[in-house]
Amino acid sequence: MEQELTLIGHLNELRKRIIIVLVAFILSITAGFLGSPLILEFIKNQPSAQMINWNVFGFTDGFLIYFKCAVLIAILFTLPVLLYQLWAFVKPGLTAKEAKGSIIYVPISFLLFIVGVSFSYFVVFPMVIHFMSSINQSIGAIETYGISQYFTFMFNIILPISIIFEMPVVIVFLTKIGILNPFALKKMRKISYFVLVIVGVSITPPDFISDVLIIIPLLLLFELSIVCSHWTYKKRMRDSKDLN
């Protein structure tokens, strides 16, 4: 009976956390709709969009772009709320020291996501646009783009890279709970490098400079993840010895 009450209490707590995240998402997406004109104007004035006429090929294209911008803003501002609610949900099962040490994941995850969005939009996306446009011009094609295609292409580049930038936090978390350790990561270095190179090549134009500019940051992120994992592993071993 006591276990049932405990389970019900956990479910009620989880429901409360989910509702908070949903409310934050709804408020963020509403703000996103209101702020979409400013964001679109900012994007339109960037060098990567100066040479492109945004054509509309369907009645719903404009609304879909507003919606995609709103969703991106909603993800951006809901992410720290989601991370905090996850931390708050597991906090009762943590010691005071563990709770204090794990709360730092929330701002770091948000910061890494911001860095990933900025890097993918201001560095990778212009390179891809320039390369694709030069290829089209070399074959004498007339470039007529739709606004829907432009933003879909942009989001398909930004979101995967932004998620990859969360790798250090994910690896530190998995190290902290004992699933990973720096020794296993070092053994997987060659395989991880191969996977990251494949990912980098697949999301960039097929030219050497673009590949290097995206692959090097990905490899540095992995090496940073190993360093952070090593630091977390040593700290976890030290804390376990203190408990014994």
C-alpha positions as CSV (number, residue, x, y, z in Angstrom):
1,M,0.0,0.0,0.0
2,E,2.8,2.4,0.9
3,Q,4.5,1.6,-2.4
4,E,1.3,2.4,-4.3
5,L,1.0,5.7,-2.5
6,T,4.7,6.5,-3.3
7,L,4.1,5.6,-7.0
8,I,1.0,7.8,-7.1
9,G,3.0,10.7,-5.5
10,H,5.7,10.3,-8.1
11,L,3.2,10.3,-10.9
12,N,1.5,13.4,-9.6
13,E,4.8,15.1,-9.3
14,L,5.7,14.1,-12.8
15,R,2.4,15.3,-14.1
16,K,3.0,18.7,-12.4
17,R,6.4,19.0,-14.0
18,I,5.1,18.1,-17.5
19,I,2.3,20.7,-17.1
20,I,4.8,23.4,-16.2
21,V,6.9,22.5,-19.3
22,L,3.8,22.5,-21.5
23,V,2.7,25.9,-20.2
24,A,6.3,27.3,-20.8
25,F,6.2,25.9,-24.3
26,I,2.8,27.4,-25.1
27,L,3.9,30.8,-23.7
28,S,7.1,30.6,-25.7
29,I,5.5,29.6,-29.0
30,T,3.0,32.5,-28.5
31,A,5.9,34.9,-28.0
32,G,7.5,33.3,-31.0
33,F,4.6,34.1,-33.2
34,L,4.7,37.7,-32.0
35,G,8.4,37.9,-32.5
36,S,8.6,36.1,-35.8
37,P,8.4,39.3,-38.0
38,L,11.5,40.7,-36.2
39,I,13.4,37.4,-36.6
40,L,12.4,37.1,-40.3
41,E,13.5,40.6,-40.9
42,F,16.9,39.9,-39.2
43,I,17.4,36.8,-41.2
44,K,16.4,38.5,-44.4
45,N,19.1,41.2,-43.8
46,Q,21.9,38.7,-43.3
47,P,24.5,38.3,-46.1
48,S,23.4,34.7,-46.8
49,A,19.9,36.0,-47.8
50,Q,20.8,39.2,-49.6
51,M,20.9,37.5,-53.1
52,I,17.8,35.5,-52.6
53,N,14.2,36.5,-53.4
54,W,11.8,34.8,-51.1
55,N,9.0,33.5,-53.3
56,V,5.8,32.0,-52.0
57,F,4.4,29.0,-53.9
58,G,1.5,28.2,-51.6
59,F,-1.1,30.1,-49.5
60,T,0.2,28.4,-46.4
61,D,3.9,29.0,-46.9
62,G,4.0,32.3,-44.9
63,F,2.1,30.8,-42.0
64,L,4.4,27.7,-42.0
65,I,7.4,29.9,-41.8
66,Y,5.9,31.9,-38.9
67,F,5.2,28.6,-37.2
68,K,8.7,27.2,-37.7
69,C,10.2,30.4,-36.3
70,A,7.8,30.2,-33.3
71,V,8.8,26.5,-32.7
72,L,12.5,27.4,-32.8
73,I,12.0,30.1,-30.2
74,A,9.8,27.8,-28.1
75,I,12.5,25.1,-28.1
76,L,15.1,27.7,-27.2
77,F,13.2,29.1,-24.2
78,T,11.5,25.9,-23.1
79,L,14.8,23.9,-23.0
80,P,16.1,25.5,-19.7
81,V,12.6,25.1,-18.2
82,L,12.6,21.4,-19.2
83,L,16.1,20.8,-17.9
84,Y,15.2,22.5,-14.6
85,Q,12.0,20.5,-14.2
86,L,13.9,17.2,-14.8
87,W,16.4,18.3,-12.2
88,A,13.7,19.2,-9.7
89,F,11.9,15.8,-10.3
90,V,15.0,13.8,-9.5
91,K,16.3,16.1,-6.8
92,P,14.5,14.2,-3.9
93,G,16.6,11.1,-4.8
94,L,19.9,13.1,-4.7
95,T,22.0,14.1,-1.8
96,A,22.4,17.8,-1.1
97,K,25.9,17.7,-2.7
98,E,24.7,15.8,-5.8
99,A,21.7,18.2,-6.2
100,K,24.0,21.2,-5.9
101,G,26.5,19.7,-8.4
102,S,23.9,18.7,-11.0
103,I,22.0,22.0,-11.2
104,I,24.9,23.4,-13.2
105,Y,23.9,21.2,-16.1
106,V,20.8,23.4,-16.7
107,P,22.6,26.7,-17.7
108,I,25.5,24.8,-19.4
109,S,23.1,22.9,-21.6
110,F,21.3,26.1,-22.6
111,L,24.6,27.8,-23.3
112,L,25.8,25.0,-25.5
113,F,22.6,25.0,-27.4
114,I,22.9,28.7,-28.0
115,V,26.5,28.2,-29.2
116,G,25.4,25.4,-31.5
117,V,22.6,27.6,-33.0
118,S,25.0,30.5,-33.5
119,F,27.8,28.4,-35.0
120,S,25.4,26.5,-37.4
121,Y,23.6,29.7,-38.5
122,F,26.5,32.2,-38.8
123,V,29.3,29.8,-39.9
124,V,27.9,26.6,-41.5
125,F,24.7,27.8,-43.1
126,P,26.3,30.7,-45.1
127,M,29.0,28.3,-46.4
128,V,26.4,25.8,-47.5
129,I,24.3,28.5,-49.2
130,H,27.3,29.9,-51.0
131,F,28.5,26.6,-52.2
132,M,25.0,25.5,-53.4
133,S,24.5,28.8,-55.2
134,S,27.8,28.6,-56.9
135,I,27.0,25.2,-58.2
136,N,23.7,26.3,-59.6
137,Q,25.3,29.3,-61.2
138,S,28.0,27.2,-62.8
139,I,25.4,25.2,-64.7
140,G,23.6,28.3,-65.8
141,A,20.5,27.7,-63.6
142,I,18.2,30.5,-62.7
143,E,17.8,30.5,-58.9
144,T,14.2,30.8,-57.8
145,Y,13.7,29.8,-54.3
146,G,10.6,29.5,-52.2
147,I,10.6,30.8,-48.6
148,S,9.5,27.4,-47.4
149,Q,12.5,25.6,-49.0
150,Y,14.9,28.2,-47.7
151,F,13.8,27.9,-44.1
152,T,13.4,24.1,-44.2
153,F,16.9,23.9,-45.5
154,M,18.1,26.2,-42.8
155,F,16.4,24.3,-40.0
156,N,17.7,21.0,-41.3
157,I,21.2,22.3,-40.7
158,I,20.8,24.3,-37.5
159,L,18.9,21.7,-35.4
160,P,21.2,18.7,-35.9
161,I,24.4,20.8,-35.1
162,S,22.7,22.4,-32.1
163,I,21.9,18.9,-30.7
164,I,25.4,17.7,-31.3
165,F,26.7,20.6,-29.2
166,E,24.9,19.1,-26.3
167,M,27.4,16.1,-26.4
168,P,29.7,17.2,-23.5
169,V,26.8,17.6,-21.1
170,V,25.3,14.2,-22.1
171,I,28.6,12.4,-21.7
172,V,29.2,14.1,-18.3
173,F,25.8,13.1,-17.1
174,L,26.3,9.5,-18.3
175,T,29.6,9.4,-16.6
176,K,28.1,10.8,-13.4
177,I,25.5,7.9,-13.2
178,G,28.1,5.3,-14.1
179,I,27.1,4.3,-17.6
180,L,30.2,5.8,-19.3
181,N,33.8,6.5,-18.2
182,P,36.7,8.3,-19.8
183,F,38.6,5.0,-20.4
184,A,35.7,3.6,-22.5
185,L,35.5,6.9,-24.4
186,K,39.2,6.8,-25.2
187,K,38.8,3.2,-26.5
188,M,35.9,4.4,-28.7
189,R,37.9,7.4,-30.0
190,K,38.6,6.0,-33.5
191,I,35.0,4.9,-34.0
192,S,33.7,8.2,-32.6
193,Y,35.9,10.2,-34.9
194,F,34.7,8.2,-37.9
195,V,31.0,8.8,-36.9
196,L,31.6,12.5,-36.3
197,V,33.5,12.9,-39.7
198,I,30.6,11.2,-41.4
199,V,28.1,13.5,-39.7
200,G,30.2,16.6,-40.5
201,V,30.6,15.6,-44.2
202,S,26.9,14.8,-44.6
203,I,25.8,18.3,-43.4
204,T,28.3,20.4,-45.2
205,P,29.1,21.0,-48.9
206,P,31.5,18.5,-50.5
207,D,34.5,20.8,-50.4
208,F,37.6,20.4,-48.2
209,I,37.4,23.8,-46.4
210,S,33.8,23.5,-45.4
211,D,34.4,19.9,-44.2
212,V,37.3,21.0,-42.0
213,L,35.4,24.0,-40.5
214,I,32.6,21.7,-39.3
215,I,34.6,18.5,-38.5
216,I,37.3,20.2,-36.3
217,P,34.7,21.7,-33.9
218,L,32.9,18.3,-33.6
219,L,36.2,16.5,-32.8
220,L,37.1,19.2,-30.3
221,L,33.7,18.8,-28.7
222,F,34.4,15.1,-28.3
223,E,37.8,15.7,-26.8
224,L,36.3,18.2,-24.4
225,S,33.7,15.6,-23.5
226,I,36.5,13.1,-22.6
227,V,38.2,15.8,-20.4
228,C,34.9,16.5,-18.7
229,S,34.2,12.8,-18.3
230,H,37.6,12.2,-16.8
231,W,37.1,15.1,-14.3
232,T,33.6,13.8,-13.4
233,Y,34.8,10.2,-13.1
234,K,37.7,11.2,-10.7
235,K,35.2,13.2,-8.6
236,R,32.7,10.3,-8.5
237,M,35.5,7.9,-7.4
238,R,36.7,10.3,-4.7
239,D,33.2,10.8,-3.4
240,S,32.6,7.1,-3.2
241,K,35.8,6.6,-1.2
242,D,34.7,9.3,1.2
243,L,31.4,7.5,1.7
244,N,33.3,4.2,2.4
